[in-house]
Amino acid sequence: MSAAEVLASVDLVALRMDAESRQLHLLLHRRERDPFVGQWALPGVIVNGSTRDANLEEAAHRVLRDKAQVMPRHLEQVGTEGSASRDPRGWSMSTYYLALLAPETETADDGLRFVPLADVLDGRIALPFDHAALTRLSVERLAGKAVYTSLPLYLAPPRFTVLDALNAAQACLGTTINNTSLRKRLERMKDANWIRDTGEKNFPKMGRPQQLWELTEQASGVFIFDRSLLADRAGS
């Protein structure tokens, strides 16, 4: 790479809820070329004058299609990071996206795997470049928006119970949430025709049958609440 060049990439922080642990898992891609060949990293692509992407969003969809091989329920740009030290090849920058996946999402081949997000955040799983930092910043974005929006529902099953919604919110925030406060939020979304009762129930091995909800056709982006979910928890 010449002194005049800057290496630009689009990287993806893709998360799903693990049904057994009720914790978030991160999608990783095994690198096929140097630097760090064979290591597990965030899925990403290089963007430059020879790529066909018309813009960053198209590049993000190329990552989804060619590297991650998943279809997200929600995708948003988080930010851009750049420095002379993040890539051994020289000065580089990454525009990174947050993708939220349905909990039943599986990997397409051996070059992809889901790992516990907590293992990446605490360093038990090391990632090349600054991918751990990009992951942390994306998770902070998710937690910040989970406080006042419906964003965690994209991590719940397409047909979800109140408990599914509660587990998704708690996984995003890393703390317990008041069940009553969560129910009130779902009622507000129902009144606004963002979610609806499917008329069906699931039947757990233990406990009472649980009502199943789903997002309506008009639901897109996020539903914004005028009160913090953490404030509700504190009873303020």
MDAnalysis code that builds the backbone (N, CA, C; Angstrom):
import MDAnalysis as mda
import numpy as np

u = mda.Universe.empty(708, n_residues=236, atom_resindex=np.repeat(np.arange(236), 3), trajectory=True)
u.add_TopologyAttr("name", ["N", "CA", "C"] * 236)
u.add_TopologyAttr("resid", np.arange(1, 237))
u.add_TopologyAttr("resname", ["MET", "SER", "ALA", "ALA", "GLU", "VAL", "LEU", "ALA", "SER", "VAL", "ASP", "LEU", "VAL", "ALA", "LEU", "ARG", "MET", "ASP", "ALA", "GLU", "SER", "ARG", "GLN", "LEU", "HIS", "LEU", "LEU", "LEU", "HIS", "ARG", "ARG", "GLU", "ARG", "ASP", "PRO", "PHE", "VAL", "GLY", "GLN", "TRP", "ALA", "LEU", "PRO", "GLY", "VAL", "ILE", "VAL", "ASN", "GLY", "SER", "THR", "ARG", "ASP", "ALA", "ASN", "LEU", "GLU", "GLU", "ALA", "ALA", "HIS", "ARG", "VAL", "LEU", "ARG", "ASP", "LYS", "ALA", "GLN", "VAL", "MET", "PRO", "ARG", "HIS", "LEU", "GLU", "GLN", "VAL", "GLY", "THR", "GLU", "GLY", "SER", "ALA", "SER", "ARG", "ASP", "PRO", "ARG", "GLY", "TRP", "SER", "MET", "SER", "THR", "TYR", "TYR", "LEU", "ALA", "LEU", "LEU", "ALA", "PRO", "GLU", "THR", "GLU", "THR", "ALA", "ASP", "ASP", "GLY", "LEU", "ARG", "PHE", "VAL", "PRO", "LEU", "ALA", "ASP", "VAL", "LEU", "ASP", "GLY", "ARG", "ILE", "ALA", "LEU", "PRO", "PHE", "ASP", "HIS", "ALA", "ALA", "LEU", "THR", "ARG", "LEU", "SER", "VAL", "GLU", "ARG", "LEU", "ALA", "GLY", "LYS", "ALA", "VAL", "TYR", "THR", "SER", "LEU", "PRO", "LEU", "TYR", "LEU", "ALA", "PRO", "PRO", "ARG", "PHE", "THR", "VAL", "LEU", "ASP", "ALA", "LEU", "ASN", "ALA", "ALA", "GLN", "ALA", "CYS", "LEU", "GLY", "THR", "THR", "ILE", "ASN", "ASN", "THR", "SER", "LEU", "ARG", "LYS", "ARG", "LEU", "GLU", "ARG", "MET", "LYS", "ASP", "ALA", "ASN", "TRP", "ILE", "ARG", "ASP", "THR", "GLY", "GLU", "LYS", "ASN", "PHE", "PRO", "LYS", "MET", "GLY", "ARG", "PRO", "GLN", "GLN", "LEU", "TRP", "GLU", "LEU", "THR", "GLU", "GLN", "ALA", "SER", "GLY", "VAL", "PHE", "ILE", "PHE", "ASP", "ARG", "SER", "LEU", "LEU", "ALA", "ASP", "ARG", "ALA", "GLY", "SER"])
u.atoms.positions = np.array([
    [0.846, -1.192, 0.000],
    [0.000, 0.000, 0.000],
    [0.877, 1.236, 0.000],
    [0.649, 2.166, -0.922],
    [1.461, 3.368, -1.013],
    [1.130, 4.334, 0.111],
    [1.993, 5.334, 0.301],
    [1.806, 6.293, 1.387],
    [0.539, 7.113, 1.201],
    [0.049, 7.188, -0.050],
    [-1.136, 8.011, -0.318],
    [-2.429, 7.250, -0.091],
    [-2.348, 5.964, 0.124],
    [-3.557, 5.156, 0.233],
    [-4.024, 5.004, 1.669],
    [-5.335, 4.911, 1.809],
    [-5.955, 4.575, 3.087],
    [-6.820, 3.353, 2.857],
    [-6.625, 2.336, 3.660],
    [-7.401, 1.105, 3.535],
    [-8.752, 1.305, 4.205],
    [-9.831, 1.164, 3.445],
    [-11.177, 1.374, 3.988],
    [-11.958, 0.062, 3.953],
    [-12.728, -0.168, 5.006],
    [-13.521, -1.385, 5.079],
    [-14.879, -1.087, 5.677],
    [-15.794, -2.029, 5.483],
    [-17.082, -2.034, 6.168],
    [-17.151, -3.329, 6.951],
    [-17.370, -3.225, 8.257],
    [-17.385, -4.388, 9.137],
    [-18.736, -4.517, 9.823],
    [-19.044, -5.741, 10.253],
    [-20.374, -6.050, 10.756],
    [-20.302, -6.663, 12.148],
    [-21.064, -6.079, 13.079],
    [-21.252, -6.650, 14.409],
    [-22.663, -7.237, 14.417],
    [-22.749, -8.547, 14.213],
    [-24.042, -9.234, 14.083],
    [-24.315, -10.047, 15.343],
    [-25.460, -9.818, 15.967],
    [-25.798, -10.437, 17.240],
    [-27.088, -11.240, 17.145],
    [-27.124, -12.328, 17.906],
    [-28.359, -13.091, 18.070],
    [-28.484, -13.486, 19.546],
    [-29.704, -13.790, 19.969],
    [-29.955, -14.297, 21.310],
    [-29.766, -15.811, 21.307],
    [-29.004, -16.321, 22.276],
    [-28.874, -17.751, 22.441],
    [-30.014, -18.236, 23.337],
    [-30.819, -19.155, 22.834],
    [-32.031, -19.579, 23.543],
    [-31.717, -20.244, 24.877],
    [-30.623, -20.988, 24.927],
    [-30.316, -21.730, 26.154],
    [-29.776, -20.831, 27.261],
    [-28.791, -19.993, 26.913],
    [-28.159, -19.143, 27.927],
    [-28.874, -17.817, 28.129],
    [-29.730, -17.443, 27.165],
    [-30.410, -16.147, 27.180],
    [-29.413, -14.986, 27.151],
    [-28.277, -15.235, 26.523],
    [-27.238, -14.227, 26.368],
    [-27.009, -13.949, 24.886],
    [-26.402, -12.803, 24.600],
    [-26.116, -12.451, 23.216],
    [-24.890, -13.192, 22.719],
    [-24.957, -13.623, 21.457],
    [-23.831, -14.250, 20.780],
    [-23.452, -13.411, 19.562],
    [-22.160, -13.407, 19.255],
    [-21.592, -12.597, 18.176],
    [-21.163, -13.497, 17.030],
    [-21.459, -13.079, 15.809],
    [-21.078, -13.836, 14.620],
    [-19.657, -13.468, 14.202],
    [-18.810, -14.488, 14.026],
    [-17.436, -14.279, 13.583],
    [-17.174, -15.025, 12.278],
    [-16.217, -14.490, 11.513],
    [-15.827, -15.054, 10.211],
    [-14.337, -15.373, 10.250],
    [-13.969, -16.566, 9.777],
    [-12.554, -16.941, 9.762],
    [-11.870, -16.285, 8.557],
    [-10.819, -15.509, 8.842],
    [-10.137, -14.765, 7.780],
    [-9.426, -15.710, 6.819],
    [-9.533, -15.346, 5.525],
    [-8.995, -16.205, 4.474],
    [-7.712, -15.653, 3.868],
    [-7.255, -14.488, 4.350],
    [-6.037, -13.895, 3.799],
    [-5.313, -13.100, 4.870],
    [-4.042, -12.805, 4.610],
    [-3.263, -11.970, 5.529],
    [-3.759, -10.527, 5.485],
    [-3.599, -9.805, 6.584],
    [-3.006, -10.255, 7.843],
    [-4.002, -11.064, 8.677],
    [-3.489, -11.805, 9.630],
    [-4.295, -12.599, 10.563],
    [-5.070, -13.708, 9.865],
    [-4.487, -14.293, 8.824],
    [-5.157, -15.378, 8.119],
    [-5.466, -16.505, 9.089],
    [-6.657, -17.079, 8.987],
    [-7.086, -18.178, 9.836],
    [-7.677, -17.757, 11.165],
    [-7.545, -16.490, 11.530],
    [-8.098, -16.035, 12.804],
    [-9.568, -15.642, 12.630],
    [-10.295, -15.671, 13.751],
    [-11.707, -15.310, 13.745],
    [-11.852, -13.806, 13.955],
    [-12.651, -13.162, 13.107],
    [-12.802, -11.710, 13.124],
    [-14.234, -11.348, 12.766],
    [-14.545, -10.083, 12.858],
    [-15.845, -9.617, 12.381],
    [-15.926, -9.795, 10.867],
    [-17.075, -10.177, 10.323],
    [-17.226, -10.210, 8.864],
    [-17.068, -8.795, 8.298],
    [-16.342, -8.685, 7.203],
    [-16.144, -7.368, 6.613],
    [-15.676, -7.464, 5.181],
    [-15.720, -6.333, 4.477],
    [-15.243, -6.247, 3.102],
    [-14.455, -4.954, 2.927],
    [-13.535, -4.977, 1.977],
    [-12.787, -3.780, 1.602],
    [-13.632, -2.954, 0.636],
    [-13.596, -1.647, 0.787],
    [-14.266, -0.743, -0.157],
    [-13.207, 0.186, -0.756],
    [-13.194, 0.261, -2.076],
    [-12.263, 1.152, -2.783],
    [-12.819, 1.442, -4.167],
    [-12.025, 2.066, -4.988],
    [-12.504, 2.483, -6.302],
    [-12.860, 1.356, -7.234],
    [-12.389, 0.138, -6.955],
    [-12.677, -0.988, -7.843],
    [-13.911, -1.776, -7.429],
    [-14.471, -1.490, -6.239],
    [-15.668, -2.215, -5.815],
    [-16.901, -1.606, -6.461],
    [-17.946, -2.426, -6.571],
    [-19.157, -1.981, -7.260],
    [-20.170, -1.337, -6.325],
    [-19.877, -1.298, -5.036],
    [-20.820, -0.705, -4.091],
    [-21.009, 0.776, -4.393],
    [-22.276, 1.191, -4.491],
    [-22.567, 2.596, -4.756],
    [-22.405, 3.458, -3.511],
    [-22.534, 2.842, -2.333],
    [-22.430, 3.585, -1.085],
    [-22.129, 2.602, 0.053],
    [-22.018, 3.137, 1.257],
    [-21.666, 2.293, 2.404],
    [-22.747, 1.261, 2.711],
    [-24.001, 1.641, 2.548],
    [-25.078, 0.706, 2.844],
    [-25.032, -0.495, 1.912],
    [-24.730, -0.247, 0.635],
    [-24.598, -1.369, -0.296],
    [-23.433, -2.261, 0.099],
    [-22.355, -1.652, 0.586],
    [-21.215, -2.442, 1.040],
    [-21.599, -3.285, 2.253],
    [-22.401, -2.713, 3.153],
    [-22.863, -3.469, 4.319],
    [-23.705, -4.661, 3.894],
    [-24.539, -4.480, 2.882],
    [-25.343, -5.597, 2.390],
    [-24.470, -6.635, 1.682],
    [-23.349, -6.192, 1.112],
    [-22.409, -7.157, 0.534],
    [-21.770, -8.011, 1.632],
    [-21.471, -7.387, 2.763],
    [-20.956, -8.150, 3.896],
    [-21.982, -9.195, 4.332],
    [-23.239, -8.768, 4.448],
    [-24.299, -9.690, 4.858],
    [-24.425, -10.861, 3.890],
    [-24.346, -10.557, 2.606],
    [-24.571, -11.583, 1.581],
    [-23.348, -12.493, 1.404],
    [-22.160, -11.894, 1.291],
    [-20.985, -12.658, 0.894],
    [-20.179, -13.214, 2.065],
    [-20.151, -12.521, 3.182],
    [-19.315, -12.944, 4.302],
    [-20.149, -13.518, 5.451],
    [-21.093, -12.751, 5.960],
    [-21.884, -13.227, 7.099],
    [-22.937, -14.246, 6.681],
    [-23.467, -14.101, 5.484],
    [-24.492, -15.000, 4.929],
    [-25.708, -15.104, 5.855],
    [-26.177, -13.938, 6.297],
    [-27.361, -13.872, 7.159],
    [-28.269, -12.750, 6.666],
    [-29.526, -12.809, 7.101],
    [-30.495, -11.774, 6.795],
    [-30.931, -11.141, 8.119],
    [-30.519, -9.909, 8.407],
    [-30.839, -9.317, 9.705],
    [-32.275, -8.815, 9.768],
    [-32.787, -8.746, 10.975],
    [-34.088, -8.125, 11.206],
    [-33.939, -6.620, 11.396],
    [-32.728, -6.195, 11.725],
    [-32.451, -4.767, 11.886],
    [-30.990, -4.529, 11.548],
    [-30.714, -3.430, 10.829],
    [-29.349, -3.066, 10.450],
    [-29.201, -1.559, 10.572],
    [-28.139, -1.117, 11.262],
    [-27.895, 0.324, 11.347],
    [-26.401, 0.592, 11.437],
    [-25.997, 1.735, 10.865],
    [-24.606, 2.154, 10.939],
    [-24.328, 2.702, 12.334],
    [-23.227, 2.260, 12.929],
    [-22.859, 2.716, 14.272],
    [-21.866, 3.862, 14.208],
    [-20.802, 3.721, 13.426],
    [-19.805, 4.783, 13.367],
    [-18.649, 4.420, 12.469],
    [-17.606, 5.250, 12.501],
    [-16.382, 5.033, 11.739],
    [-15.187, 5.240, 12.652],
    [-14.250, 4.307, 12.604],
    [-13.017, 4.411, 13.370],
    [-11.846, 4.320, 12.405],
    [-10.808, 5.111, 12.658],
    [-9.639, 5.066, 11.800],
    [-8.383, 5.478, 12.531],
    [-7.246, 4.876, 12.136],
    [-5.961, 5.228, 12.733],
    [-4.843, 4.586, 11.917],
    [-3.620, 4.931, 12.266],
    [-2.452, 4.343, 11.620],
    [-2.043, 3.033, 12.273],
    [-2.693, 2.670, 13.379],
    [-2.242, 1.504, 14.143],
    [-3.223, 0.334, 14.143],
    [-4.442, 0.505, 13.646],
    [-5.438, -0.558, 13.756],
    [-5.199, -1.704, 12.773],
    [-4.401, -1.476, 11.732],
    [-4.145, -2.490, 10.711],
    [-2.647, -2.492, 10.404],
    [-1.997, -3.654, 10.440],
    [-0.548, -3.690, 10.178],
    [-0.171, -3.267, 8.765],
    [-1.137, -3.188, 7.855],
    [-0.829, -2.785, 6.485],
    [-0.687, -1.280, 6.335],
    [-1.100, -0.511, 7.350],
    [-0.963, 0.933, 7.277],
    [-2.232, 1.645, 7.718],
    [-2.332, 2.918, 7.397],
    [-3.455, 3.743, 7.831],
    [-4.756, 3.143, 7.286],
    [-5.740, 2.978, 8.169],
    [-6.984, 2.344, 7.745],
    [-8.161, 2.915, 8.515],
    [-9.337, 2.689, 7.968],
    [-10.564, 3.117, 8.625],
    [-11.666, 2.102, 8.356],
    [-12.561, 1.980, 9.343],
    [-13.678, 1.043, 9.217],
    [-14.973, 1.751, 9.557],
    [-15.960, 1.605, 8.680],
    [-17.335, 1.984, 9.001],
    [-18.036, 0.702, 9.402],
    [-18.595, 0.683, 10.595],
    [-19.123, -0.571, 11.123],
    [-20.609, -0.464, 11.423],
    [-21.278, -1.600, 11.235],
    [-22.729, -1.692, 11.329],
    [-23.113, -2.691, 12.410],
    [-24.265, -2.440, 13.020],
    [-24.871, -3.358, 13.975],
    [-26.027, -4.072, 13.283],
    [-26.014, -5.397, 13.346],
    [-27.088, -6.207, 12.775],
    [-27.687, -7.071, 13.873],
    [-29.017, -7.083, 13.973],
    [-29.714, -7.907, 14.943],
    [-30.396, -9.051, 14.207],
    [-30.145, -10.273, 14.666],
    [-30.593, -11.477, 13.979],
    [-31.652, -12.209, 14.789],
    [-32.491, -12.941, 14.090],
    [-33.469, -13.797, 14.764],
    [-32.723, -14.868, 15.545],
    [-33.261, -15.299, 16.689],
    [-32.542, -16.268, 17.525],
    [-32.310, -17.621, 16.864],
    [-33.101, -17.974, 15.880],
    [-32.912, -19.274, 15.225],
    [-31.869, -19.216, 14.106],
    [-31.227, -18.065, 13.884],
    [-30.230, -17.926, 12.823],
    [-29.064, -18.880, 13.046],
    [-28.699, -19.618, 12.002],
    [-27.579, -20.557, 12.071],
    [-26.478, -20.124, 11.110],
    [-25.278, -20.623, 11.335],
    [-24.169, -20.319, 10.443],
    [-24.293, -21.130, 9.157],
    [-23.795, -20.545, 8.066],
    [-23.969, -21.174, 6.755],
    [-22.884, -22.190, 6.438],
    [-21.677, -22.050, 7.031],
    [-20.595, -22.991, 6.745],
    [-19.572, -22.947, 7.876],
    [-18.496, -23.728, 7.717],
    [-17.489, -23.848, 8.767],
    [-16.658, -22.583, 8.938],
    [-16.765, -21.667, 7.998],
    [-16.021, -20.421, 8.098],
    [-16.727, -19.372, 8.935],
    [-17.843, -19.734, 9.526],
    [-18.603, -18.823, 10.373],
    [-18.931, -19.518, 11.684],
    [-19.013, -18.752, 12.762],
    [-19.446, -19.324, 14.034],
    [-19.970, -18.225, 14.944],
    [-20.864, -18.609, 15.835],
    [-21.344, -17.711, 16.875],
    [-20.572, -18.004, 18.155],
    [-20.177, -16.943, 18.854],
    [-19.489, -17.081, 20.138],
    [-20.186, -16.198, 21.154],
    [-20.088, -16.530, 22.446],
    [-20.688, -15.664, 23.458],
    [-20.097, -14.255, 23.404],
    [-20.951, -13.274, 23.321],
    [-20.497, -11.887, 23.276],
    [-19.640, -11.551, 24.489],
    [-20.029, -12.050, 25.650],
    [-19.283, -11.757, 26.876],
    [-17.833, -12.201, 26.774],
    [-17.564, -13.309, 26.056],
    [-16.194, -13.807, 25.920],
    [-15.336, -12.870, 25.088],
    [-15.947, -12.139, 24.168],
    [-15.216, -11.146, 23.377],
    [-15.007, -9.879, 24.194],
    [-16.025, -9.440, 24.905],
    [-15.935, -8.185, 25.652],
    [-14.936, -8.276, 26.795],
    [-14.792, -9.462, 27.401],
    [-13.845, -9.582, 28.519],
    [-12.480, -10.104, 28.088],
    [-12.291, -10.303, 26.777],
    [-10.984, -10.680, 26.262],
    [-10.688, -12.158, 26.244],
    [-11.606, -13.014, 26.655],
    [-11.358, -14.452, 26.597],
    [-11.246, -14.933, 25.161],
    [-11.947, -14.263, 24.244],
    [-11.780, -14.501, 22.811],
    [-11.192, -13.231, 22.219],
    [-9.957, -13.328, 21.727],
    [-9.275, -12.163, 21.170],
    [-9.591, -12.029, 19.683],
    [-9.854, -10.811, 19.246],
    [-10.128, -10.540, 17.835],
    [-9.015, -9.681, 17.252],
    [-8.700, -9.848, 15.963],
    [-7.653, -9.030, 15.339],
    [-8.121, -7.603, 15.082],
    [-7.178, -6.796, 14.592],
    [-7.426, -5.380, 14.331],
    [-7.983, -4.736, 15.613],
    [-8.956, -3.854, 15.468],
    [-9.630, -3.276, 16.633],
    [-11.062, -3.802, 16.728],
    [-11.270, -5.032, 16.284],
    [-12.629, -5.561, 16.198],
    [-13.290, -5.709, 17.565],
    [-12.516, -5.947, 18.611],
    [-13.112, -5.994, 19.948],
    [-13.649, -4.624, 20.336],
    [-12.926, -3.575, 19.981],
    [-13.386, -2.214, 20.282],
    [-14.632, -1.870, 19.471],
    [-14.669, -2.267, 18.200],
    [-15.852, -2.018, 17.373],
    [-17.061, -2.748, 17.947],
    [-16.817, -3.959, 18.430],
    [-17.903, -4.720, 19.054],
    [-18.404, -4.019, 20.297],
    [-17.491, -3.556, 21.135],
    [-17.882, -2.885, 22.381],
    [-18.690, -1.607, 22.085],
    [-18.261, -0.838, 21.118],
    [-18.975, 0.385, 20.770],
    [-20.372, 0.078, 20.233],
    [-20.494, -0.992, 19.470],
    [-21.803, -1.379, 18.933],
    [-22.736, -1.846, 20.042],
    [-22.187, -2.582, 20.998],
    [-22.995, -3.061, 22.121],
    [-23.436, -1.882, 22.991],
    [-22.571, -0.889, 23.144],
    [-22.956, 0.308, 23.887],
    [-24.090, 1.042, 23.169],
    [-24.034, 1.095, 21.849],
    [-25.124, 1.702, 21.083],
    [-26.422, 0.939, 21.316],
    [-26.358, -0.387, 21.254],
    [-27.537, -1.218, 21.460],
    [-28.118, -1.001, 22.851],
    [-27.279, -0.984, 23.875],
    [-27.756, -0.784, 25.242],
    [-28.384, 0.591, 25.407],
    [-27.764, 1.601, 24.813],
    [-28.305, 2.951, 24.922],
    [-29.676, 3.086, 24.283],
    [-29.860, 2.448, 23.142],
    [-31.150, 2.529, 22.457],
    [-32.192, 1.611, 23.082],
    [-31.737, 0.511, 23.711],
    [-32.682, -0.404, 24.347],
    [-33.403, 0.242, 25.517],
    [-32.824, 1.275, 26.093],
    [-33.422, 1.955, 27.235],
    [-34.722, 2.651, 26.850],
    [-34.778, 3.192, 25.611],
    [-35.935, 4.011, 25.258],
    [-36.592, 3.625, 23.937],
    [-36.219, 2.456, 23.364],
    [-36.849, 2.016, 22.122],
    [-37.195, 0.528, 22.201],
    [-37.865, 0.063, 21.152],
    [-38.269, -1.351, 21.042],
    [-37.197, -2.212, 20.390],
    [-35.989, -1.707, 20.222],
    [-34.948, -2.412, 19.471],
    [-34.711, -3.854, 19.931],
    [-34.748, -4.168, 21.234],
    [-34.511, -5.561, 21.646],
    [-35.478, -6.575, 21.044],
    [-36.663, -6.139, 20.625],
    [-37.617, -7.096, 20.063],
    [-37.090, -7.767, 18.800],
    [-36.136, -7.126, 18.096],
    [-35.576, -7.755, 16.906],
    [-34.691, -8.946, 17.248],
    [-34.352, -9.092, 18.533],
    [-33.579, -10.246, 18.978],
    [-34.468, -11.363, 19.518],
    [-35.732, -11.054, 19.749],
    [-36.690, -12.053, 20.220],
    [-37.200, -12.876, 19.030],
    [-37.806, -14.018, 19.273],
    [-38.393, -14.781, 18.169],
    [-39.445, -13.952, 17.428],
    [-39.667, -14.202, 16.147],
    [-40.692, -13.461, 15.404],
    [-42.064, -13.519, 16.075],
    [-42.398, -14.641, 16.687],
    [-43.616, -14.777, 17.499],
    [-43.141, -14.948, 18.934],
    [-43.320, -13.936, 19.742],
    [-42.666, -13.884, 21.044],
    [-43.665, -13.770, 22.190],
    [-43.226, -14.201, 23.353],
    [-43.994, -14.038, 24.578],
    [-43.449, -12.830, 25.339],
    [-44.150, -12.441, 26.388],
    [-43.651, -11.367, 27.241],
    [-42.295, -11.750, 27.819],
    [-42.135, -13.015, 28.176],
    [-40.857, -13.477, 28.714],
    [-39.747, -13.373, 27.674],
    [-40.043, -13.690, 26.413],
    [-39.047, -13.530, 25.343],
    [-38.610, -12.077, 25.234],
    [-39.576, -11.156, 25.267],
    [-39.267, -9.734, 25.169],
    [-38.437, -9.279, 26.368],
    [-38.784, -9.785, 27.549],
    [-38.049, -9.437, 28.762],
    [-36.613, -9.943, 28.686],
    [-36.431, -11.171, 28.251],
    [-35.081, -11.728, 28.132],
    [-34.235, -10.937, 27.133],
    [-34.830, -10.526, 26.016],
    [-34.092, -9.762, 25.011],
    [-33.662, -8.405, 25.560],
    [-34.566, -7.732, 26.251],
    [-34.238, -6.429, 26.826],
    [-33.136, -6.560, 27.868],
    [-33.221, -7.577, 28.713],
    [-32.215, -7.766, 29.751],
    [-30.857, -8.123, 29.154],
    [-30.842, -8.892, 28.067],
    [-29.578, -9.228, 27.417],
    [-28.923, -7.984, 26.822],
    [-29.725, -7.088, 26.271],
    [-29.193, -5.856, 25.687],
    [-28.645, -4.910, 26.755],
    [-29.315, -4.852, 27.887],
    [-28.953, -3.901, 28.936],
    [-27.978, -4.483, 29.951],
    [-27.896, -5.793, 30.033],
    [-27.017, -6.405, 31.008],
    [-27.483, -6.245, 32.433],
    [-28.792, -6.079, 32.616],
    [-29.357, -5.929, 33.949],
    [-30.787, -6.420, 33.948],
    [-31.341, -6.635, 35.127],
    [-32.717, -7.112, 35.215],
    [-33.694, -5.963, 34.978],
    [-34.848, -6.306, 34.443],
    [-35.886, -5.336, 34.108],
    [-37.175, -5.734, 34.809],
    [-37.925, -4.747, 35.246],
    [-39.207, -5.000, 35.890],
    [-40.205, -5.537, 34.871],
    [-40.793, -6.697, 35.172],
    [-41.721, -7.343, 34.253],
    [-42.916, -6.448, 33.950],
    [-43.436, -5.764, 34.963],
    [-44.604, -4.907, 34.779],
    [-44.294, -3.755, 33.827],
    [-43.107, -3.179, 33.955],
    [-42.713, -2.084, 33.068],
    [-42.643, -2.548, 31.630],
    [-42.114, -3.742, 31.423],
    [-42.027, -4.285, 30.067],
    [-43.410, -4.538, 29.492],
    [-44.312, -5.068, 30.300],
    [-45.682, -5.301, 29.839],
    [-46.356, -4.003, 29.429],
    [-46.126, -2.941, 30.191],
    [-46.714, -1.641, 29.854],
    [-46.211, -1.156, 28.495],
    [-44.948, -1.414, 28.216],
    [-44.397, -1.022, 26.917],
    [-45.040, -1.807, 25.779],
    [-45.241, -3.075, 26.000],
    [-45.897, -3.882, 24.973],
    [-47.334, -3.415, 24.748],
    [-48.015, -3.028, 25.813],
    [-49.376, -2.514, 25.667],
    [-49.382, -1.228, 24.850],
    [-48.407, -0.370, 25.064],
    [-48.316, 0.860, 24.269],
    [-48.084, 0.539, 22.803],
    [-47.242, -0.422, 22.536],
    [-46.994, -0.808, 21.159],
    [-48.232, -1.446, 20.529],
    [-48.970, -2.196, 21.326],
    [-50.212, -2.777, 20.825],
    [-51.210, -1.685, 20.475],
    [-51.361, -0.691, 21.338],
    [-52.291, 0.408, 21.085],
    [-51.913, 1.196, 19.831],
    [-50.608, 1.251, 19.549],
    [-50.133, 1.971, 18.364],
    [-50.093, 1.077, 17.126],
    [-50.584, -0.165, 17.259],
    [-50.614, -1.135, 16.165],
    [-49.219, -1.494, 15.659],
    [-48.245, -1.537, 16.584],
    [-46.906, -2.001, 16.236],
    [-46.750, -3.489, 16.496],
    [-47.492, -4.003, 17.468],
    [-47.511, -5.439, 17.714],
    [-48.954, -5.889, 17.820],
    [-49.187, -7.186, 17.658],
    [-50.541, -7.709, 17.771],
    [-50.509, -9.087, 18.406],
    [-51.631, -9.431, 18.990],
    [-51.833, -10.753, 19.567],
    [-52.106, -11.727, 18.421],
    [-51.347, -12.812, 18.346],
    [-51.545, -13.775, 17.263],
    [-52.767, -14.655, 17.499],
    [-53.304, -14.605, 18.723],
    [-54.415, -15.483, 19.059],
    [-53.977, -16.887, 19.429],
    [-52.669, -17.107, 19.488],
    [-52.138, -18.416, 19.844],
    [-51.303, -18.315, 21.113],
    [-51.003, -19.454, 21.707],
    [-50.199, -19.502, 22.916],
    [-49.172, -20.622, 22.797],
    [-48.065, -20.436, 23.516],
    [-47.145, -21.565, 23.634],
    [-47.385, -22.246, 24.973],
    [-46.970, -23.481, 25.070],
    [-47.257, -24.261, 26.266],
    [-45.945, -24.800, 26.830],
    [-45.329, -24.048, 27.742],
    [-44.067, -24.517, 28.333],
    [-44.273, -25.764, 29.175],
    [-43.165, -26.490, 29.414],
    [-43.252, -27.710, 30.214],
    [-43.727, -27.407, 31.633],
    [-43.335, -26.228, 32.122],
    [-43.761, -25.812, 33.452],
    [-44.354, -24.409, 33.359],
    [-45.389, -24.156, 34.123],
    [-45.996, -22.832, 34.106],
    [-47.231, -22.765, 33.231],
    [-47.811, -21.607, 33.222],
    [-49.049, -21.395, 32.479],
    [-48.773, -21.147, 31.000],
    [-49.749, -21.402, 30.116],
    [-49.604, -21.046, 28.697],
    [-49.335, -19.553, 28.542],
    [-48.550, -19.207, 27.540],
    [-48.135, -17.824, 27.344],
    [-48.628, -17.305, 25.997],
    [-49.167, -16.111, 26.018],
    [-49.680, -15.453, 24.819],
    [-48.539, -15.158, 23.848],
    [-48.789, -15.345, 22.560],
    [-47.791, -15.071, 21.531],
    [-48.121, -13.784, 20.793],
    [-47.115, -12.925, 20.650],
    [-47.239, -11.648, 19.958],
    [-46.354, -11.646, 18.715],
    [-46.609, -10.699, 17.828],
    [-45.745, -10.504, 16.669],
    [-45.804, -9.049, 16.230],
    [-44.755, -8.608, 15.550],
    [-44.745, -7.268, 14.981],
    [-45.739, -7.190, 13.825],
    [-46.373, -6.031, 13.643],
    [-47.309, -5.845, 12.538],
    [-46.553, -5.406, 11.285],
    [-47.269, -5.353, 10.181],
    [-46.665, -4.948, 8.908],
    [-46.180, -3.506, 8.946],
    [-46.807, -2.661, 9.756],
    [-46.416, -1.252, 9.781],
    [-45.181, -1.009, 10.649],
    [-44.779, -1.991, 11.435],
    [-43.634, -1.821, 12.326],
    [-42.342, -1.832, 11.518],
    [-41.609, -0.745, 11.557],
    [-40.303, -0.665, 10.907],
    [-39.431, 0.282, 11.719],
    [-38.137, 0.054, 11.685],
    [-37.267, 0.863, 12.529],
    [-37.507, 0.518, 13.985],
    [-37.691, 1.534, 14.811],
    [-37.908, 1.297, 16.237],
    [-39.071, 2.139, 16.745],
    [-39.744, 1.617, 17.753],
    [-40.781, 2.354, 18.461],
    [-40.088, 3.100, 19.600],
    [-40.335, 4.393, 19.723],
    [-39.656, 5.214, 20.720],
    [-40.599, 5.510, 21.881],
    [-40.114, 5.266, 23.084],
    [-40.878, 5.536, 24.301],
    [-40.399, 6.851, 24.917],
    [-41.265, 7.461, 25.689],
    [-40.917, 8.744, 26.302],
    [-40.362, 8.596, 27.712],
    [-40.100, 7.360, 28.116],
    [-39.606, 7.104, 29.459],
    [-38.550, 6.014, 29.424],
    [-37.478, 6.202, 30.174],
    [-36.406, 5.226, 30.233],
    [-36.874, 3.949, 30.908],
    [-36.506, 2.822, 30.334],
    [-36.844, 1.544, 30.940],
    [-36.141, 1.369, 32.288],
    [-34.954, 1.933, 32.421],
    [-34.241, 1.860, 33.694],
    [-34.889, 2.756, 34.735],
    [-35.459, 3.879, 34.302],
    [-36.187, 4.731, 35.242],
    [-37.419, 4.012, 35.754],
    [-38.100, 3.279, 34.869],
    [-39.242, 2.468, 35.285],
    [-38.827, 1.433, 36.314],
    [-37.654, 0.830, 36.094],
    [-37.185, -0.188, 37.012],
    [-36.926, 0.423, 38.402],
    [-36.421, 1.662, 38.401],
    [-36.091, 2.307, 39.660],
    [-37.322, 2.858, 40.348],
    [-38.440, 2.860, 39.622],
    [-39.682, 3.360, 40.203],
    [-39.752, 4.865, 40.289],
    [-38.915, 5.557, 39.494],
    [-38.936, 7.016, 39.537],
    [-39.944, 7.579, 38.566],
])
